[in-house]
Amino acid sequence: MVISSKDVKTIYFCPRKAKFEIRHRERNKKSLLSVSNFQTDAFGCILVAEVDEIVSENPLVVKILKTGKKLSEYHMLESAFVGYVIESNGKKLDAIIIESPYYSVSVNWKPYVSRMLSMIGSFCETDEFRVMKTHLCRTCPFSPECFKEIVNSESLTFLHGVKEKTLEKLNSYGINTLKDVINMNPIVEQLLGKEKAKRLAVQAKSIIENRPILIRPVPKISEGLYLDIESYTPLNFDYLFGILDDGVYIPFLASDPSSESNVFKEVVNYISKTNKPVYHFHNYEINRFKKLARRYNVELSKNFFNRFIDVYKLYIDHVALPVPSYSLKSIARYFGFNWRTQLNGQLVVHSYAEYLTTGDKRILQEILTYNEDDVRATEFILKKLIEIIA
């Protein structure tokens, strides 16, 4: 098994997902051995250090690029992985720099080597890992497999709205399975309140019976526009506004931050010319519109924003689904929608950064395809909601 330094984050949060990803990569014969000069053997695995830049050869200084605002523990473990692999090649490593648009730090990676090796050793020597619910589940293509395993055991792991403290509270009263949530609902109601108990019972029934169940009536749904925004967060730059109108995908693309204002105004003008509702998934789009309106002194009325309808909220408030999470990908995949790319919300930021560096139009086209699939998925699940309530 070949493990890259770029796998460290996933191993840290969810080794099961990392194992799936590495096996998928190897099945598809995607070799990492040609992308790096630094590799070593450990625990029966090949460890490959992928660095984004060799700053200098003598002394050897390498750079790892990130997009976030602060250093995290897994960054230090990744740097320890890189440092260990490079020095195992007999090289003297002078410094590892971790850099993002928000910071540039030469990190002290050596104190993290022992913990990194323990983590990688366990990962290499273990075939199966227990199912965990993490923030990675929202976009993970393997989460349906984990969900299926959990359903078979009737565990509460993926019961929507049950976090660790709630789970501990339920377990302390002997509520350990999905059937317990239904059969012991009066106790759940005393612990969590009437509304929450009702929601959990319906959610548990939906998972057990593997079907959508209405929680309450859904408001009237009419035909509209579908909106999805792609942003390059390191520059706080909204570069792509994808709109789906009567089946036609219309990308409003800003070539650089200086053109963001004009593109935003074009989008506002397009939406304002119609009385159709604007469907989006979660609150990101409406928040960005409000910020951009303030930034560029564009006056948007309350009626304009009243036309924005959050499809996530329609689902979360009105329907229980047998899904591992209520993310767009999870809901759409449950109903049979498939994306044409492997991108997700995090990867698209890295892809756009690569596009800015290389100017490769193929990368931009992949981002446009991903954005189009997002708006089409939003339309798709809204139509599925109409079918449920019909």
C-alpha positions as a LaTeX table, in Angstrom:
\begin{tabular}{lrrr}
\hline
Residue & $x$ (\AA) & $y$ (\AA) & $z$ (\AA) \\
\hline
Met1 & 0.00 & 0.00 & 0.00 \\
Val2 & 1.32 & 3.42 & $-0.99$ \\
Ile3 & 0.54 & 6.25 & 1.45 \\
Ser4 & 1.09 & 9.89 & 0.57 \\
Ser5 & 1.72 & 12.74 & 2.99 \\
Lys6 & $-1.50$ & 14.21 & 1.55 \\
Asp7 & $-3.39$ & 11.20 & 2.98 \\
Val8 & $-2.41$ & 12.15 & 6.54 \\
Lys9 & $-5.37$ & 14.49 & 7.11 \\
Thr10 & $-7.89$ & 11.81 & 6.15 \\
Ile11 & $-6.10$ & 9.14 & 8.19 \\
Tyr12 & $-6.20$ & 11.54 & 11.16 \\
Phe13 & $-9.96$ & 12.17 & 10.95 \\
Cys14 & $-11.25$ & 8.92 & 9.43 \\
Pro15 & $-8.82$ & 6.05 & 8.72 \\
Arg16 & $-11.66$ & 4.04 & 7.22 \\
Lys17 & $-12.20$ & 6.67 & 4.52 \\
Ala18 & $-8.46$ & 6.86 & 3.90 \\
Lys19 & $-8.30$ & 3.08 & 3.45 \\
Phe20 & $-11.17$ & 3.21 & 0.94 \\
Glu21 & $-9.49$ & 6.07 & $-0.97$ \\
Ile22 & $-6.09$ & 4.36 & $-1.16$ \\
Arg23 & $-7.62$ & 1.07 & $-2.33$ \\
His24 & $-9.66$ & 2.96 & $-4.94$ \\
Arg25 & $-6.50$ & 4.74 & $-6.11$ \\
Glu26 & $-4.60$ & 1.45 & $-6.39$ \\
Arg27 & $-7.46$ & $-0.31$ & $-8.20$ \\
Asn28 & $-7.40$ & 2.50 & $-10.74$ \\
Lys29 & $-3.61$ & 2.19 & $-11.01$ \\
Lys30 & $-2.98$ & 5.81 & $-9.99$ \\
Ser31 & 0.68 & 5.71 & $-8.99$ \\
Leu32 & 2.11 & 8.25 & $-6.57$ \\
Leu33 & 5.67 & 7.02 & $-6.93$ \\
Ser34 & 6.40 & 9.31 & $-9.88$ \\
Val35 & 5.21 & 12.53 & $-8.19$ \\
Ser36 & 7.90 & 12.68 & $-5.52$ \\
Asn37 & 11.65 & 12.15 & $-5.16$ \\
Phe38 & 11.16 & 11.17 & $-1.52$ \\
Gln39 & 9.84 & 7.77 & $-0.45$ \\
Thr40 & 10.63 & 5.09 & 2.11 \\
Asp41 & 9.31 & 1.76 & 3.39 \\
Ala42 & 7.67 & 1.43 & 6.80 \\
Phe43 & 5.24 & $-1.05$ & 8.38 \\
Gly44 & 4.96 & $-2.92$ & 5.06 \\
Cys45 & 3.79 & 0.25 & 3.29 \\
Ile46 & 5.53 & 2.71 & 0.96 \\
Leu47 & 5.45 & 6.26 & 2.34 \\
Val48 & 5.64 & 9.05 & $-0.23$ \\
Ala49 & 6.34 & 12.68 & 0.69 \\
Glu50 & 4.55 & 15.07 & $-1.66$ \\
Val51 & 5.78 & 18.64 & $-1.25$ \\
Asp52 & 4.44 & 21.62 & $-3.17$ \\
Glu53 & 7.77 & 23.37 & $-3.57$ \\
Ile54 & 11.46 & 22.75 & $-2.98$ \\
Val55 & 12.53 & 26.20 & $-1.84$ \\
Ser56 & 16.25 & 25.37 & $-1.86$ \\
Glu57 & 18.39 & 22.26 & $-2.36$ \\
Asn58 & 21.31 & 23.20 & $-0.12$ \\
Pro59 & 20.26 & 23.62 & 2.60 \\
Leu60 & 17.14 & 21.56 & 1.79 \\
Val61 & 13.98 & 23.57 & 2.48 \\
Val62 & 10.55 & 22.38 & 1.34 \\
Lys63 & 7.14 & 24.01 & 1.35 \\
Ile64 & 3.65 & 22.57 & 1.93 \\
Leu65 & 0.79 & 24.77 & 0.73 \\
Lys66 & $-2.56$ & 25.06 & 2.54 \\
Thr67 & $-5.65$ & 27.26 & 2.18 \\
Gly68 & $-6.90$ & 27.57 & 5.78 \\
Lys69 & $-6.53$ & 30.37 & 8.30 \\
Lys70 & $-4.63$ & 28.51 & 11.02 \\
Leu71 & $-2.35$ & 25.57 & 11.71 \\
Ser72 & $-3.95$ & 22.40 & 13.08 \\
Glu73 & $-2.53$ & 19.29 & 14.70 \\
Tyr74 & $-2.90$ & 17.25 & 11.52 \\
His75 & $-0.70$ & 19.80 & 9.70 \\
Met76 & 2.07 & 19.02 & 12.17 \\
Leu77 & 1.59 & 15.28 & 11.65 \\
Glu78 & 1.74 & 15.79 & 7.89 \\
Ser79 & 4.96 & 17.79 & 8.23 \\
Ala80 & 6.39 & 15.05 & 10.48 \\
Phe81 & 5.52 & 12.50 & 7.76 \\
Val82 & 7.31 & 14.61 & 5.13 \\
Gly83 & 10.33 & 15.21 & 7.35 \\
Tyr84 & 10.64 & 11.55 & 8.34 \\
Val85 & 10.45 & 10.33 & 4.73 \\
Ile86 & 12.97 & 12.88 & 3.45 \\
Glu87 & 15.49 & 12.16 & 6.22 \\
Ser88 & 15.00 & 8.41 & 5.72 \\
Asn89 & 16.43 & 9.05 & 2.24 \\
Gly90 & 19.65 & 10.23 & 3.84 \\
Lys91 & 18.88 & 13.91 & 3.23 \\
Lys92 & 19.49 & 16.63 & 5.81 \\
Leu93 & 16.29 & 18.65 & 5.98 \\
Asp94 & 16.84 & 22.20 & 7.13 \\
Ala95 & 13.21 & 23.37 & 7.28 \\
Ile96 & 9.60 & 22.60 & 6.39 \\
Ile97 & 7.49 & 25.67 & 5.68 \\
Ile98 & 3.71 & 25.41 & 5.85 \\
Glu99 & 2.17 & 28.31 & 3.97 \\
Ser100 & $-1.31$ & 29.60 & 3.23 \\
Pro101 & $-2.57$ & 33.04 & 2.18 \\
Tyr102 & $-2.97$ & 33.73 & 5.93 \\
Tyr103 & 0.39 & 32.59 & 7.31 \\
Ser104 & 3.83 & 31.20 & 6.48 \\
Val105 & 5.47 & 29.20 & 9.25 \\
Ser106 & 8.66 & 27.14 & 9.54 \\
Val107 & 7.37 & 24.30 & 11.72 \\
Asn108 & 9.14 & 22.23 & 14.37 \\
Trp109 & 8.04 & 18.84 & 13.07 \\
Lys110 & 10.39 & 16.48 & 14.93 \\
Pro111 & 8.39 & 16.25 & 18.21 \\
Tyr112 & 5.48 & 14.86 & 16.14 \\
Val113 & 7.37 & 12.00 & 14.48 \\
Ser114 & 6.63 & 9.44 & 17.21 \\
Arg115 & 2.88 & 10.08 & 17.13 \\
Met116 & 2.83 & 10.15 & 13.34 \\
Leu117 & 4.60 & 6.78 & 13.15 \\
Ser118 & 2.18 & 5.30 & 15.68 \\
Met119 & $-0.78$ & 6.53 & 13.59 \\
Ile120 & 0.69 & 5.31 & 10.28 \\
Gly121 & 1.78 & 2.01 & 11.81 \\
Ser122 & $-1.71$ & 1.30 & 13.09 \\
Phe123 & $-3.16$ & 2.30 & 9.72 \\
Cys124 & $-0.83$ & 0.01 & 7.74 \\
Glu125 & $-1.29$ & $-2.98$ & 10.04 \\
Thr126 & $-5.09$ & $-2.82$ & 10.38 \\
Asp127 & $-7.43$ & $-3.98$ & 7.62 \\
Glu128 & $-10.73$ & $-2.72$ & 8.96 \\
Phe129 & $-11.66$ & 0.36 & 10.96 \\
Arg130 & $-14.83$ & 1.07 & 12.88 \\
Val131 & $-17.39$ & 3.41 & 11.38 \\
Met132 & $-17.14$ & 6.97 & 12.69 \\
Lys133 & $-19.30$ & 9.96 & 11.92 \\
Thr134 & $-17.13$ & 12.98 & 11.08 \\
His135 & $-17.40$ & 16.18 & 9.05 \\
Leu136 & $-15.91$ & 14.21 & 6.13 \\
Cys137 & $-19.11$ & 12.15 & 5.80 \\
Arg138 & $-20.91$ & 15.05 & 4.10 \\
Thr139 & $-18.93$ & 14.68 & 0.88 \\
Cys140 & $-17.51$ & 11.16 & 1.22 \\
Pro141 & $-18.47$ & 8.87 & $-1.70$ \\
Phe142 & $-18.00$ & 5.87 & 0.60 \\
Ser143 & $-20.41$ & 7.02 & 3.34 \\
Pro144 & $-23.31$ & 4.90 & 1.93 \\
Glu145 & $-21.22$ & 1.78 & 2.66 \\
Cys146 & $-20.62$ & 2.90 & 6.25 \\
Phe147 & $-24.28$ & 3.82 & 6.60 \\
Lys148 & $-25.36$ & 0.38 & 5.40 \\
Glu149 & $-23.14$ & $-1.26$ & 8.01 \\
Ile150 & $-24.53$ & 0.94 & 10.77 \\
Val151 & $-28.13$ & 0.29 & 9.72 \\
Asn152 & $-27.55$ & $-3.46$ & 9.99 \\
Ser153 & $-26.46$ & $-3.00$ & 13.60 \\
Glu154 & $-29.26$ & $-0.46$ & 14.30 \\
Ser155 & $-26.67$ & 1.89 & 15.82 \\
Leu156 & $-27.55$ & 5.53 & 16.48 \\
Thr157 & $-24.28$ & 6.73 & 14.89 \\
Phe158 & $-25.88$ & 8.28 & 11.80 \\
Leu159 & $-29.18$ & 9.33 & 13.38 \\
His160 & $-29.49$ & 12.94 & 12.30 \\
Gly161 & $-29.45$ & 15.39 & 15.22 \\
Val162 & $-27.71$ & 12.99 & 17.63 \\
Lys163 & $-24.29$ & 14.32 & 18.57 \\
Glu164 & $-21.90$ & 12.84 & 21.11 \\
Lys165 & $-23.45$ & 14.35 & 24.25 \\
Thr166 & $-26.98$ & 13.47 & 23.14 \\
Leu167 & $-25.84$ & 9.94 & 22.33 \\
Glu168 & $-24.32$ & 9.58 & 25.80 \\
Lys169 & $-27.54$ & 10.82 & 27.40 \\
Leu170 & $-29.66$ & 8.36 & 25.41 \\
Asn171 & $-27.30$ & 5.46 & 26.11 \\
Ser172 & $-27.39$ & 6.22 & 29.85 \\
Tyr173 & $-31.13$ & 5.49 & 29.77 \\
Gly174 & $-30.71$ & 2.25 & 27.81 \\
Ile175 & $-31.61$ & 3.78 & 24.45 \\
Asn176 & $-28.99$ & 2.17 & 22.23 \\
Thr177 & $-30.68$ & 1.22 & 18.96 \\
Leu178 & $-33.00$ & 2.76 & 16.37 \\
Lys179 & $-35.88$ & 0.62 & 17.64 \\
Asp180 & $-35.20$ & 1.86 & 21.19 \\
Val181 & $-35.69$ & 5.45 & 19.97 \\
Ile182 & $-39.14$ & 4.48 & 18.66 \\
Asn183 & $-40.24$ & 2.14 & 21.45 \\
Met184 & $-38.91$ & 4.32 & 24.28 \\
Asn185 & $-40.01$ & 7.61 & 22.75 \\
Pro186 & $-41.74$ & 8.89 & 25.94 \\
Ile187 & $-38.34$ & 8.74 & 27.70 \\
Val188 & $-36.65$ & 10.41 & 24.71 \\
Glu189 & $-39.30$ & 13.14 & 24.94 \\
Gln190 & $-38.53$ & 13.72 & 28.63 \\
Leu191 & $-34.81$ & 13.92 & 27.85 \\
Leu192 & $-34.84$ & 16.00 & 24.67 \\
Gly193 & $-38.28$ & 17.59 & 24.36 \\
Lys194 & $-41.39$ & 16.70 & 22.38 \\
Glu195 & $-40.35$ & 18.12 & 19.00 \\
Lys196 & $-36.86$ & 16.58 & 19.05 \\
Ala197 & $-38.21$ & 13.20 & 20.19 \\
Lys198 & $-40.77$ & 13.18 & 17.38 \\
Arg199 & $-38.10$ & 14.02 & 14.82 \\
Leu200 & $-35.76$ & 11.28 & 16.05 \\
Ala201 & $-38.52$ & 8.68 & 16.03 \\
Val202 & $-39.47$ & 9.48 & 12.44 \\
Gln203 & $-35.81$ & 9.57 & 11.44 \\
Ala204 & $-35.23$ & 6.15 & 13.05 \\
Lys205 & $-38.28$ & 4.72 & 11.26 \\
Ser206 & $-37.05$ & 6.13 & 7.95 \\
Ile207 & $-33.69$ & 4.39 & 8.37 \\
Ile208 & $-35.21$ & 1.07 & 9.48 \\
Glu209 & $-37.72$ & 1.03 & 6.61 \\
Asn210 & $-35.29$ & 2.59 & 4.11 \\
Arg211 & $-37.75$ & 5.16 & 2.78 \\
Pro212 & $-38.44$ & 8.90 & 3.01 \\
Ile213 & $-41.10$ & 9.87 & 5.56 \\
Leu214 & $-42.83$ & 13.24 & 5.77 \\
Ile215 & $-42.52$ & 14.94 & 9.15 \\
Arg216 & $-44.88$ & 17.81 & 8.34 \\
Pro217 & $-46.54$ & 19.30 & 5.23 \\
Val218 & $-44.22$ & 20.96 & 2.71 \\
Pro219 & $-44.99$ & 24.50 & 1.44 \\
Lys220 & $-46.07$ & 24.92 & $-2.18$ \\
Ile221 & $-43.16$ & 24.49 & $-4.58$ \\
Ser222 & $-43.09$ & 26.26 & $-7.94$ \\
Glu223 & $-40.62$ & 26.24 & $-10.82$ \\
Gly224 & $-37.62$ & 28.51 & $-10.36$ \\
Leu225 & $-33.93$ & 29.24 & $-10.83$ \\
Tyr226 & $-31.19$ & 27.16 & $-9.20$ \\
Leu227 & $-28.09$ & 28.88 & $-7.87$ \\
Asp228 & $-24.67$ & 27.71 & $-6.69$ \\
Ile229 & $-21.57$ & 29.83 & $-5.98$ \\
Glu230 & $-17.92$ & 28.74 & $-6.14$ \\
Ser231 & $-15.52$ & 30.82 & $-4.05$ \\
Tyr232 & $-11.76$ & 30.95 & $-3.69$ \\
Thr233 & $-11.68$ & 31.46 & 0.06 \\
Pro234 & $-7.99$ & 32.48 & 0.40 \\
Leu235 & $-8.82$ & 35.65 & $-1.57$ \\
Asn236 & $-12.44$ & 35.92 & $-0.38$ \\
Phe237 & $-13.26$ & 35.88 & $-4.09$ \\
Asp238 & $-16.58$ & 34.60 & $-5.52$ \\
Tyr239 & $-15.51$ & 33.71 & $-9.04$ \\
Leu240 & $-18.38$ & 31.57 & $-10.33$ \\
Phe241 & $-22.15$ & 32.01 & $-10.04$ \\
Gly242 & $-23.86$ & 29.04 & $-11.67$ \\
Ile243 & $-27.54$ & 29.41 & $-12.55$ \\
Leu244 & $-29.84$ & 26.73 & $-13.94$ \\
Asp245 & $-32.86$ & 28.25 & $-15.70$ \\
Asp246 & $-35.42$ & 26.04 & $-17.46$ \\
Gly247 & $-32.83$ & 23.28 & $-17.84$ \\
Val248 & $-30.13$ & 25.57 & $-19.25$ \\
Tyr249 & $-26.89$ & 26.03 & $-17.27$ \\
Ile250 & $-25.60$ & 29.61 & $-17.29$ \\
Pro251 & $-22.16$ & 30.22 & $-15.70$ \\
Phe252 & $-21.35$ & 33.80 & $-14.65$ \\
Leu253 & $-17.56$ & 33.67 & $-14.38$ \\
Ala254 & $-15.25$ & 36.35 & $-12.97$ \\
Ser255 & $-11.75$ & 36.11 & $-14.45$ \\
Asp256 & $-10.13$ & 37.81 & $-11.44$ \\
Pro257 & $-11.13$ & 39.68 & $-8.24$ \\
Ser258 & $-11.32$ & 43.00 & $-10.11$ \\
Ser259 & $-14.18$ & 41.65 & $-12.25$ \\
Glu260 & $-16.14$ & 40.20 & $-9.29$ \\
Ser261 & $-18.25$ & 43.38 & $-8.93$ \\
Asn262 & $-19.42$ & 43.41 & $-12.57$ \\
Val263 & $-20.20$ & 39.69 & $-12.60$ \\
Phe264 & $-22.14$ & 39.94 & $-9.34$ \\
Lys265 & $-24.20$ & 42.82 & $-10.76$ \\
Glu266 & $-24.89$ & 40.76 & $-13.91$ \\
Val267 & $-26.21$ & 37.92 & $-11.75$ \\
Val268 & $-28.39$ & 40.28 & $-9.69$ \\
Asn269 & $-29.75$ & 41.78 & $-12.92$ \\
Tyr270 & $-30.51$ & 38.32 & $-14.33$ \\
Ile271 & $-32.37$ & 37.24 & $-11.20$ \\
Ser272 & $-34.23$ & 40.57 & $-10.98$ \\
Lys273 & $-35.63$ & 40.18 & $-14.50$ \\
Thr274 & $-37.71$ & 37.21 & $-13.40$ \\
Asn275 & $-40.17$ & 36.63 & $-10.59$ \\
Lys276 & $-39.09$ & 33.01 & $-10.18$ \\
Pro277 & $-37.94$ & 31.73 & $-6.78$ \\
Val278 & $-34.20$ & 31.15 & $-6.42$ \\
Tyr279 & $-33.44$ & 27.69 & $-5.05$ \\
His280 & $-30.09$ & 27.04 & $-3.38$ \\
Phe281 & $-28.72$ & 24.47 & $-0.96$ \\
His282 & $-27.93$ & 25.68 & 2.58 \\
Asn283 & $-27.37$ & 29.32 & 3.50 \\
Tyr284 & $-24.05$ & 30.00 & 1.75 \\
Glu285 & $-25.51$ & 31.65 & $-1.35$ \\
Ile286 & $-27.78$ & 34.08 & 0.48 \\
Asn287 & $-24.97$ & 35.02 & 2.90 \\
Arg288 & $-22.58$ & 35.69 & 0.01 \\
Phe289 & $-25.18$ & 37.82 & $-1.79$ \\
Lys290 & $-25.64$ & 39.96 & 1.33 \\
Lys291 & $-21.88$ & 40.41 & 1.76 \\
Leu292 & $-21.30$ & 41.21 & $-1.90$ \\
Ala293 & $-24.21$ & 43.68 & $-1.88$ \\
Arg294 & $-22.55$ & 45.52 & 1.02 \\
Arg295 & $-19.11$ & 45.31 & $-0.57$ \\
Tyr296 & $-20.23$ & 46.81 & $-3.89$ \\
Asn297 & $-22.98$ & 49.09 & $-2.60$ \\
Val298 & $-25.72$ & 47.20 & $-4.45$ \\
Glu299 & $-29.16$ & 47.82 & $-2.96$ \\
Leu300 & $-31.15$ & 44.60 & $-2.71$ \\
Ser301 & $-34.68$ & 44.72 & $-1.34$ \\
Lys302 & $-36.19$ & 42.42 & 1.23 \\
Asn303 & $-38.47$ & 41.08 & $-1.52$ \\
Phe304 & $-35.37$ & 40.09 & $-3.53$ \\
Phe305 & $-34.08$ & 37.93 & $-0.68$ \\
Asn306 & $-37.57$ & 36.58 & 0.07 \\
Arg307 & $-37.37$ & 34.78 & $-3.26$ \\
Phe308 & $-34.38$ & 32.72 & $-2.07$ \\
Ile309 & $-35.49$ & 29.26 & $-0.91$ \\
Asp310 & $-33.14$ & 26.89 & 0.89 \\
Val311 & $-33.72$ & 23.32 & $-0.36$ \\
Tyr312 & $-31.68$ & 21.98 & 2.57 \\
Lys313 & $-34.13$ & 23.61 & 4.98 \\
Leu314 & $-37.09$ & 22.16 & 3.07 \\
Tyr315 & $-35.65$ & 18.69 & 3.63 \\
Ile316 & $-34.41$ & 19.16 & 7.18 \\
Asp317 & $-37.73$ & 20.66 & 8.35 \\
His318 & $-40.13$ & 18.40 & 6.50 \\
Val319 & $-38.65$ & 15.03 & 5.53 \\
Ala320 & $-36.81$ & 12.21 & 7.26 \\
Leu321 & $-34.42$ & 10.36 & 4.95 \\
Pro322 & $-32.35$ & 7.20 & 5.41 \\
Val323 & $-29.06$ & 8.97 & 4.64 \\
Pro324 & $-25.75$ & 9.40 & 6.50 \\
Ser325 & $-26.03$ & 13.19 & 6.34 \\
Tyr326 & $-28.28$ & 15.89 & 4.88 \\
Ser327 & $-25.60$ & 17.23 & 2.55 \\
Leu328 & $-26.43$ & 17.86 & $-1.08$ \\
Lys329 & $-24.24$ & 14.97 & $-2.21$ \\
Ser330 & $-25.70$ & 12.55 & 0.32 \\
Ile331 & $-29.34$ & 13.35 & $-0.52$ \\
Ala332 & $-28.80$ & 13.46 & $-4.28$ \\
Arg333 & $-26.83$ & 10.21 & $-4.32$ \\
Tyr334 & $-29.57$ & 8.50 & $-2.28$ \\
Phe335 & $-32.04$ & 9.34 & $-5.05$ \\
Gly336 & $-29.63$ & 8.25 & $-7.80$ \\
Phe337 & $-27.83$ & 11.41 & $-8.94$ \\
Asn338 & $-24.16$ & 11.07 & $-9.90$ \\
Trp339 & $-21.55$ & 13.83 & $-10.21$ \\
Arg340 & $-19.27$ & 13.75 & $-13.26$ \\
Thr341 & $-16.18$ & 14.84 & $-11.31$ \\
Gln342 & $-14.49$ & 13.79 & $-8.06$ \\
Leu343 & $-14.49$ & 17.36 & $-6.74$ \\
Asn344 & $-16.11$ & 18.52 & $-3.52$ \\
Gly345 & $-16.26$ & 21.78 & $-1.58$ \\
Gln346 & $-12.67$ & 21.48 & $-0.34$ \\
Leu347 & $-11.07$ & 20.00 & $-3.43$ \\
Val348 & $-12.55$ & 22.67 & $-5.69$ \\
Val349 & $-10.61$ & 25.33 & $-3.74$ \\
His350 & $-7.36$ & 23.43 & $-4.36$ \\
Ser351 & $-8.29$ & 22.95 & $-8.02$ \\
Tyr352 & $-8.91$ & 26.66 & $-8.48$ \\
Ala353 & $-5.58$ & 27.45 & $-6.81$ \\
Glu354 & $-3.92$ & 25.09 & $-9.31$ \\
Tyr355 & $-5.77$ & 26.82 & $-12.15$ \\
Leu356 & $-4.50$ & 30.22 & $-10.96$ \\
Thr357 & $-0.95$ & 28.84 & $-10.95$ \\
Thr358 & $-1.03$ & 26.96 & $-14.25$ \\
Gly359 & $-3.76$ & 28.65 & $-16.30$ \\
Asp360 & $-4.82$ & 25.15 & $-17.38$ \\
Lys361 & $-8.27$ & 25.52 & $-18.98$ \\
Arg362 & $-9.04$ & 21.85 & $-18.36$ \\
Ile363 & $-9.03$ & 22.51 & $-14.61$ \\
Leu364 & $-11.43$ & 25.41 & $-15.04$ \\
Gln365 & $-13.70$ & 23.25 & $-17.22$ \\
Glu366 & $-13.78$ & 20.58 & $-14.50$ \\
Ile367 & $-14.82$ & 23.25 & $-11.97$ \\
Leu368 & $-17.58$ & 24.43 & $-14.33$ \\
Thr369 & $-18.77$ & 20.83 & $-14.71$ \\
Tyr370 & $-18.79$ & 20.40 & $-10.93$ \\
Asn371 & $-20.75$ & 23.64 & $-10.46$ \\
Glu372 & $-23.27$ & 22.64 & $-13.14$ \\
Asp373 & $-23.75$ & 19.27 & $-11.46$ \\
Asp374 & $-24.39$ & 21.05 & $-8.14$ \\
Val375 & $-27.23$ & 23.16 & $-9.53$ \\
Arg376 & $-28.65$ & 20.19 & $-11.43$ \\
Ala377 & $-28.47$ & 18.10 & $-8.24$ \\
Thr378 & $-30.37$ & 20.86 & $-6.39$ \\
Glu379 & $-33.09$ & 20.78 & $-9.05$ \\
Phe380 & $-33.08$ & 16.97 & $-8.97$ \\
Ile381 & $-33.69$ & 16.66 & $-5.23$ \\
Leu382 & $-36.35$ & 19.38 & $-5.30$ \\
Lys383 & $-38.24$ & 17.36 & $-7.92$ \\
Lys384 & $-37.81$ & 14.27 & $-5.74$ \\
Leu385 & $-39.35$ & 16.22 & $-2.86$ \\
Ile386 & $-42.35$ & 17.03 & $-5.05$ \\
Glu387 & $-42.68$ & 13.31 & $-5.83$ \\
Ile388 & $-42.60$ & 12.46 & $-2.10$ \\
Ile389 & $-45.43$ & 14.86 & $-1.27$ \\
Ala390 & $-47.51$ & 14.03 & $-4.36$ \\
\hline
\end{tabular}
